[in-house]
Amino acid sequence: MSKMSMANLKKVQSKRELKRIRYFSEDFKRSKVKELEENITTPTEISKVYGCSVSAVYLWIYKYSNHLKKGTRQVVEMDSDTKKIEKLKQKIRELERIVGQKQLQIDFQDKLIELTNKEVGFDVKKKFGSKLSFGSGSTEQDTVGE
């Protein structure tokens, strides 16, 4: 053999060694399509993990999926949207809990004021709030002095 044909033979052999032909069982393909239908994974992730082409994964989808057929459109909700909604629901629950605690505090304080009013004999709330606040009152003195 000539040197040129030996080099070509080595290139062909090295390409064959790099490219492995992989066969996947029908059950495996069905399980991966099911994961795709449940939005657990994506075709790209399957391709990277198992060393197959994305187009092969799409062929599995077209063959084994009951819902995802060629030419149909699928609306996919992003995981981040789902997580945001769940976080917002959790935040609502937390705020409702806090509002409930505050309402209990208000009820307790109202009852305490009511009992204090009975004990003292006058309306504590009105007496306490009867002072003039800073800045309120007559301004006639201020304008007369100028």
LUMPADO-532054 format. One record per residue (C-alpha): residue in three letters; x, y, z; residue number from 1. Coordinates in Angstrom, 2 decimals, padded with zeros to 5 digits, m for minus. Each point is the difference from the previous one (the first is absolute). Example, Ala and Ser with C-alpha at 12.3 -4.5 7.8 and 13.67 -1.06 7.14 Angstrom:
BEGIN
{aa->Ala | px->012.30 | py->m004.50 | pz->007.80 | i->1}
{aa->Ser | px->001.37 | py->003.44 | pz->m000.66 | i->2}
END
This chain:
BEGIN
{aa->Met | px->000.00 | py->000.00 | pz->000.00 | i->1}
{aa->Ser | px->001.10 | py->003.47 | pz->m000.74 | i->2}
{aa->Lys | px->000.57 | py->002.59 | pz->002.69 | i->3}
{aa->Met | px->m002.98 | py->001.99 | pz->m001.23 | i->4}
{aa->Ser | px->m002.47 | py->m002.87 | pz->000.27 | i->5}
{aa->Met | px->001.38 | py->m000.95 | pz->003.45 | i->6}
{aa->Ala | px->m000.69 | py->003.54 | pz->001.25 | i->7}
{aa->Asn | px->m003.52 | py->m000.10 | pz->m001.43 | i->8}
{aa->Leu | px->m000.63 | py->m003.38 | pz->001.62 | i->9}
{aa->Lys | px->001.10 | py->001.32 | pz->003.39 | i->10}
{aa->Lys | px->m002.29 | py->003.03 | pz->m000.36 | i->11}
{aa->Val | px->m002.97 | py->m002.20 | pz->m000.82 | i->12}
{aa->Gln | px->000.76 | py->m002.32 | pz->002.91 | i->13}
{aa->Ser | px->000.36 | py->002.90 | pz->002.44 | i->14}
{aa->Lys | px->m003.33 | py->001.49 | pz->m001.18 | i->15}
{aa->Arg | px->m001.68 | py->m003.36 | pz->000.55 | i->16}
{aa->Glu | px->001.45 | py->m000.17 | pz->003.49 | i->17}
{aa->Leu | px->m001.32 | py->003.48 | pz->000.83 | i->18}
{aa->Lys | px->m003.45 | py->m000.61 | pz->m001.38 | i->19}
{aa->Arg | px->m001.71 | py->m002.66 | pz->002.03 | i->20}
{aa->Ile | px->m003.23 | py->m001.41 | pz->m001.26 | i->21}
{aa->Arg | px->m002.43 | py->m000.19 | pz->002.88 | i->22}
{aa->Tyr | px->m003.21 | py->m001.94 | pz->000.10 | i->23}
{aa->Phe | px->m002.70 | py->000.83 | pz->002.50 | i->24}
{aa->Ser | px->m002.75 | py->m002.37 | pz->001.00 | i->25}
{aa->Glu | px->m003.61 | py->000.80 | pz->m000.74 | i->26}
{aa->Asp | px->m000.77 | py->000.16 | pz->003.74 | i->27}
{aa->Phe | px->002.82 | py->002.49 | pz->000.51 | i->28}
{aa->Lys | px->m001.29 | py->002.20 | pz->m002.82 | i->29}
{aa->Arg | px->m003.55 | py->m000.14 | pz->001.35 | i->30}
{aa->Ser | px->001.18 | py->000.96 | pz->003.50 | i->31}
{aa->Lys | px->001.95 | py->002.99 | pz->m001.37 | i->32}
{aa->Val | px->m003.01 | py->001.12 | pz->m002.07 | i->33}
{aa->Lys | px->m002.14 | py->m000.25 | pz->003.14 | i->34}
{aa->Glu | px->002.50 | py->002.22 | pz->001.84 | i->35}
{aa->Leu | px->m000.22 | py->002.48 | pz->m002.88 | i->36}
{aa->Glu | px->m003.80 | py->000.00 | pz->000.14 | i->37}
{aa->Glu | px->000.11 | py->000.70 | pz->003.74 | i->38}
{aa->Asn | px->002.52 | py->002.84 | pz->m000.56 | i->39}
{aa->Ile | px->002.58 | py->m001.72 | pz->002.20 | i->40}
{aa->Thr | px->002.73 | py->000.30 | pz->m002.62 | i->41}
{aa->Thr | px->000.65 | py->001.42 | pz->m003.46 | i->42}
{aa->Pro | px->001.15 | py->m001.60 | pz->m003.26 | i->43}
{aa->Thr | px->003.31 | py->001.83 | pz->000.28 | i->44}
{aa->Glu | px->000.64 | py->m001.35 | pz->003.49 | i->45}
{aa->Ile | px->m000.77 | py->m003.55 | pz->m001.12 | i->46}
{aa->Ser | px->002.31 | py->000.45 | pz->m002.98 | i->47}
{aa->Lys | px->002.90 | py->001.17 | pz->002.19 | i->48}
{aa->Val | px->m000.44 | py->m002.61 | pz->002.72 | i->49}
{aa->Tyr | px->m000.43 | py->m003.04 | pz->m002.22 | i->50}
{aa->Gly | px->002.17 | py->001.03 | pz->m002.95 | i->51}
{aa->Cys | px->m002.64 | py->m000.03 | pz->m002.70 | i->52}
{aa->Ser | px->m001.09 | py->002.71 | pz->m002.40 | i->53}
{aa->Val | px->m002.86 | py->002.36 | pz->000.75 | i->54}
{aa->Ser | px->m001.63 | py->m001.02 | pz->m003.25 | i->55}
{aa->Ala | px->m000.01 | py->m003.63 | pz->001.18 | i->56}
{aa->Val | px->m001.79 | py->001.08 | pz->003.17 | i->57}
{aa->Tyr | px->m002.61 | py->001.79 | pz->m002.09 | i->58}
{aa->Leu | px->m000.47 | py->m003.16 | pz->m002.04 | i->59}
{aa->Trp | px->m000.70 | py->m001.85 | pz->003.26 | i->60}
{aa->Ile | px->m002.53 | py->002.67 | pz->000.92 | i->61}
{aa->Tyr | px->m001.82 | py->m000.28 | pz->m003.31 | i->62}
{aa->Lys | px->m000.04 | py->m003.78 | pz->000.22 | i->63}
{aa->Tyr | px->m000.84 | py->m000.63 | pz->003.68 | i->64}
{aa->Ser | px->m001.86 | py->003.07 | pz->001.22 | i->65}
{aa->Asn | px->m003.77 | py->000.05 | pz->000.28 | i->66}
{aa->His | px->m000.14 | py->003.78 | pz->000.25 | i->67}
{aa->Leu | px->003.05 | py->001.37 | pz->m001.77 | i->68}
{aa->Lys | px->m000.39 | py->m000.75 | pz->m003.68 | i->69}
{aa->Lys | px->001.75 | py->001.63 | pz->m002.92 | i->70}
{aa->Gly | px->m001.65 | py->003.25 | pz->m000.98 | i->71}
{aa->Thr | px->m001.79 | py->000.54 | pz->003.32 | i->72}
{aa->Arg | px->000.83 | py->002.87 | pz->002.29 | i->73}
{aa->Gln | px->000.55 | py->m000.31 | pz->003.68 | i->74}
{aa->Val | px->m000.23 | py->002.89 | pz->002.41 | i->75}
{aa->Val | px->002.62 | py->m000.47 | pz->002.66 | i->76}
{aa->Glu | px->m000.14 | py->001.84 | pz->003.30 | i->77}
{aa->Met | px->003.42 | py->000.94 | pz->001.17 | i->78}
{aa->Asp | px->001.15 | py->m001.56 | pz->003.26 | i->79}
{aa->Ser | px->000.93 | py->003.44 | pz->001.25 | i->80}
{aa->Asp | px->m003.62 | py->001.16 | pz->m000.45 | i->81}
{aa->Thr | px->m001.24 | py->m002.99 | pz->001.94 | i->82}
{aa->Lys | px->002.52 | py->000.63 | pz->002.73 | i->83}
{aa->Lys | px->m000.93 | py->003.68 | pz->000.11 | i->84}
{aa->Ile | px->m003.68 | py->m000.87 | pz->000.39 | i->85}
{aa->Glu | px->000.78 | py->m002.45 | pz->002.79 | i->86}
{aa->Lys | px->002.19 | py->002.58 | pz->001.76 | i->87}
{aa->Leu | px->m002.77 | py->002.59 | pz->m000.30 | i->88}
{aa->Lys | px->m002.54 | py->m002.43 | pz->001.45 | i->89}
{aa->Gln | px->002.38 | py->m000.71 | pz->002.85 | i->90}
{aa->Lys | px->000.46 | py->003.74 | pz->000.55 | i->91}
{aa->Ile | px->m003.80 | py->000.47 | pz->000.10 | i->92}
{aa->Arg | px->m000.30 | py->m002.74 | pz->002.63 | i->93}
{aa->Glu | px->002.73 | py->001.67 | pz->002.08 | i->94}
{aa->Leu | px->m001.65 | py->003.42 | pz->m000.26 | i->95}
{aa->Glu | px->m003.40 | py->m001.46 | pz->000.93 | i->96}
{aa->Arg | px->001.63 | py->m001.57 | pz->003.06 | i->97}
{aa->Ile | px->001.55 | py->003.34 | pz->000.98 | i->98}
{aa->Val | px->m003.32 | py->001.83 | pz->m000.51 | i->99}
{aa->Gly | px->m001.69 | py->m002.59 | pz->002.22 | i->100}
{aa->Gln | px->002.60 | py->000.55 | pz->002.73 | i->101}
{aa->Lys | px->m000.42 | py->003.78 | pz->m000.24 | i->102}
{aa->Gln | px->m003.78 | py->m000.38 | pz->000.23 | i->103}
{aa->Leu | px->000.42 | py->m002.06 | pz->003.17 | i->104}
{aa->Gln | px->002.23 | py->002.74 | pz->001.44 | i->105}
{aa->Ile | px->m002.58 | py->002.67 | pz->m000.85 | i->106}
{aa->Asp | px->m002.80 | py->m002.06 | pz->001.57 | i->107}
{aa->Phe | px->002.13 | py->m000.53 | pz->003.12 | i->108}
{aa->Gln | px->000.79 | py->003.72 | pz->000.27 | i->109}
{aa->Asp | px->m003.68 | py->000.94 | pz->m000.49 | i->110}
{aa->Lys | px->m000.98 | py->m002.43 | pz->002.77 | i->111}
{aa->Leu | px->002.75 | py->001.37 | pz->002.24 | i->112}
{aa->Ile | px->m001.23 | py->003.58 | pz->m000.57 | i->113}
{aa->Glu | px->m003.58 | py->m001.09 | pz->000.69 | i->114}
{aa->Leu | px->001.04 | py->m001.62 | pz->003.31 | i->115}
{aa->Thr | px->002.12 | py->003.02 | pz->000.91 | i->116}
{aa->Asn | px->m002.96 | py->002.32 | pz->m000.69 | i->117}
{aa->Lys | px->m002.15 | py->m002.04 | pz->002.41 | i->118}
{aa->Glu | px->002.76 | py->000.02 | pz->002.64 | i->119}
{aa->Val | px->000.83 | py->003.72 | pz->m000.23 | i->120}
{aa->Gly | px->m003.54 | py->001.20 | pz->m000.59 | i->121}
{aa->Phe | px->000.62 | py->002.18 | pz->m003.07 | i->122}
{aa->Asp | px->000.85 | py->m000.47 | pz->m003.66 | i->123}
{aa->Val | px->003.79 | py->m000.39 | pz->m000.09 | i->124}
{aa->Lys | px->000.11 | py->000.21 | pz->m003.77 | i->125}
{aa->Lys | px->m001.72 | py->003.42 | pz->m000.10 | i->126}
{aa->Lys | px->002.06 | py->001.40 | pz->002.86 | i->127}
{aa->Phe | px->003.24 | py->m001.24 | pz->m001.51 | i->128}
{aa->Gly | px->m000.79 | py->001.41 | pz->m003.44 | i->129}
{aa->Ser | px->m001.33 | py->003.38 | pz->001.23 | i->130}
{aa->Lys | px->003.38 | py->001.78 | pz->000.06 | i->131}
{aa->Leu | px->000.70 | py->002.36 | pz->m002.87 | i->132}
{aa->Ser | px->002.66 | py->m001.26 | pz->m002.30 | i->133}
{aa->Phe | px->003.08 | py->002.04 | pz->m000.76 | i->134}
{aa->Gly | px->m000.70 | py->002.70 | pz->m002.56 | i->135}
{aa->Ser | px->m003.73 | py->000.03 | pz->000.53 | i->136}
{aa->Gly | px->m001.86 | py->002.73 | pz->001.78 | i->137}
{aa->Ser | px->m000.55 | py->003.66 | pz->m000.56 | i->138}
{aa->Thr | px->002.28 | py->001.86 | pz->m002.34 | i->139}
{aa->Glu | px->m001.38 | py->003.42 | pz->000.93 | i->140}
{aa->Gln | px->002.90 | py->000.69 | pz->002.39 | i->141}
{aa->Asp | px->002.53 | py->m000.69 | pz->m002.75 | i->142}
{aa->Thr | px->m001.60 | py->002.46 | pz->m002.43 | i->143}
{aa->Val | px->m000.62 | py->002.71 | pz->002.57 | i->144}
{aa->Gly | px->003.63 | py->000.23 | pz->001.09 | i->145}
{aa->Glu | px->001.34 | py->000.77 | pz->m003.47 | i->146}
END
